[in-house]
């Protein structure tokens, strides 16, 4: 199994999702699209993962590769090969199918409760995980659901946390891939992002990492294994 991974920033690697994919026999081919590496055609790949990044999904000036990313999402979807869009990747998946992406009124940073919808209970990826999960979040923007998408999750701060489009295209606003070190790195860059006014949201982050990430990792590994099964 060969999985194409589109990376939008070196600060947002594939993390736990990548570990789960390789542990289940997949080979990852990572393209640094934001650095000008060309995104290849879908041929020869069994699935597509589009990662997060600090860019705004609606800002093509800072993301000149976004058009090609969205084209790839549509190509894999139309070929019935699974797609996983994470944070920025989820927003680009929404935009790829005509939905609006925009600045949210409330940022979500740290680890927050995510509630699964009724539609998630029998979903191939999210079914069986109960009604709530505590998952990593790191976003300032949000999106509308594309027409025909199945809503899968929401949180107190953001109604649109996950959706499925078609059989196997998934968009996650939360960060299933995030390790403790990835989250700590994002927290250290708050000032660099000129968003230090939101730093207070990160009080207790270390305790949340210790308390919630072990269970979140179990979710990520199981969910990713199911996602890979969709490509078999």
DAVENFEN-V579856 format. One record per residue. N is the residue number from 0. RES is the residue in three letters. SS is DSSP state (H for helix, E for strand, L for the rest). Layout:
N|RES|SS / N|RES|SS
//
This chain:
0|UNK|L / 1|UNK|E / 2|UNK|E / 3|UNK|E / 4|UNK|E / 5|UNK|E / 6|UNK|E / 7|UNK|L / 8|UNK|L / 9|UNK|L / 10|UNK|L / 11|UNK|L / 12|UNK|L / 13|UNK|L / 14|UNK|H / 15|UNK|H / 16|UNK|H / 17|UNK|H / 18|UNK|H / 19|UNK|H / 20|UNK|H / 21|UNK|H / 22|UNK|H / 23|UNK|L / 24|UNK|L / 25|UNK|L / 26|UNK|E / 27|UNK|E / 28|UNK|E / 29|UNK|E / 30|UNK|E / 31|UNK|E / 32|UNK|H / 33|UNK|H / 34|UNK|H / 35|UNK|L / 36|UNK|L / 37|UNK|L / 38|UNK|L / 39|UNK|L / 40|UNK|L / 41|UNK|L / 42|UNK|L / 43|UNK|L / 44|UNK|L / 45|UNK|L / 46|UNK|E / 47|UNK|E / 48|UNK|E / 49|UNK|E / 50|UNK|L / 51|UNK|L / 52|UNK|L / 53|UNK|L / 54|UNK|L / 55|UNK|L / 56|UNK|L / 57|UNK|L / 58|UNK|L / 59|UNK|L / 60|UNK|L / 61|UNK|L / 62|UNK|L / 63|UNK|L / 64|UNK|L / 65|UNK|H / 66|UNK|H / 67|UNK|H / 68|UNK|H / 69|UNK|H / 70|UNK|H / 71|UNK|H / 72|UNK|H / 73|UNK|H / 74|UNK|H / 75|UNK|H / 76|UNK|H / 77|UNK|H / 78|UNK|L / 79|UNK|L / 80|UNK|L / 81|UNK|E / 82|UNK|E / 83|UNK|E / 84|UNK|E / 85|UNK|E / 86|UNK|L / 87|UNK|H / 88|UNK|H / 89|UNK|H / 90|UNK|H / 91|UNK|H / 92|UNK|H / 93|UNK|H / 94|UNK|H / 95|UNK|H / 96|UNK|L / 97|UNK|L / 98|UNK|L / 99|UNK|L / 100|UNK|E / 101|UNK|E / 102|UNK|E / 103|UNK|E / 104|UNK|E / 105|UNK|E / 106|UNK|E / 107|UNK|E / 108|UNK|E / 109|UNK|E / 110|UNK|E / 111|UNK|E / 112|UNK|E / 113|UNK|E / 114|UNK|E / 115|UNK|E / 116|UNK|L / 117|UNK|H / 118|UNK|H / 119|UNK|H / 120|UNK|L / 121|UNK|L / 122|UNK|L / 123|UNK|L / 124|UNK|L / 125|UNK|L / 126|UNK|L / 127|UNK|L / 128|UNK|L / 129|UNK|L / 130|UNK|L / 131|UNK|E / 132|UNK|E / 133|UNK|E / 134|UNK|E / 135|UNK|E / 136|UNK|E / 137|UNK|E / 138|UNK|E / 139|UNK|E / 140|UNK|E / 141|UNK|E / 142|UNK|E / 143|UNK|L / 144|UNK|L / 145|UNK|L / 146|UNK|L / 147|UNK|L / 148|UNK|L / 149|UNK|E / 150|UNK|E / 151|UNK|E / 152|UNK|E / 153|UNK|E / 154|UNK|L / 155|UNK|L / 156|UNK|L / 157|UNK|L / 158|UNK|L / 159|UNK|L / 160|UNK|L / 161|UNK|E / 162|UNK|E / 163|UNK|E / 164|UNK|E / 165|UNK|L / 166|UNK|L / 167|UNK|L / 168|UNK|E / 169|UNK|E / 170|UNK|E / 171|UNK|E / 172|UNK|L / 173|UNK|L / 174|UNK|L / 175|UNK|L / 176|UNK|L / 177|UNK|L / 178|UNK|L / 179|UNK|H / 180|UNK|H / 181|UNK|H / 182|UNK|H / 183|UNK|H / 184|UNK|H / 185|UNK|H / 186|UNK|H / 187|UNK|H / 188|UNK|L / 189|UNK|L / 190|UNK|L / 191|UNK|L / 192|UNK|L / 193|UNK|L / 194|UNK|L / 195|UNK|H / 196|UNK|H / 197|UNK|H / 198|UNK|H / 199|UNK|H / 200|UNK|H / 201|UNK|H / 202|UNK|L / 203|UNK|L / 204|UNK|H / 205|UNK|H / 206|UNK|H / 207|UNK|H / 208|UNK|H / 209|UNK|H / 210|UNK|H / 211|UNK|H / 212|UNK|H / 213|UNK|H / 214|UNK|H / 215|UNK|H / 216|UNK|H / 217|UNK|H / 218|UNK|H / 219|UNK|H / 220|UNK|H / 221|UNK|H / 222|UNK|H / 223|UNK|H / 224|UNK|H / 225|UNK|H / 226|UNK|H / 227|UNK|H / 228|UNK|H / 229|UNK|L / 230|UNK|L / 231|UNK|L
//
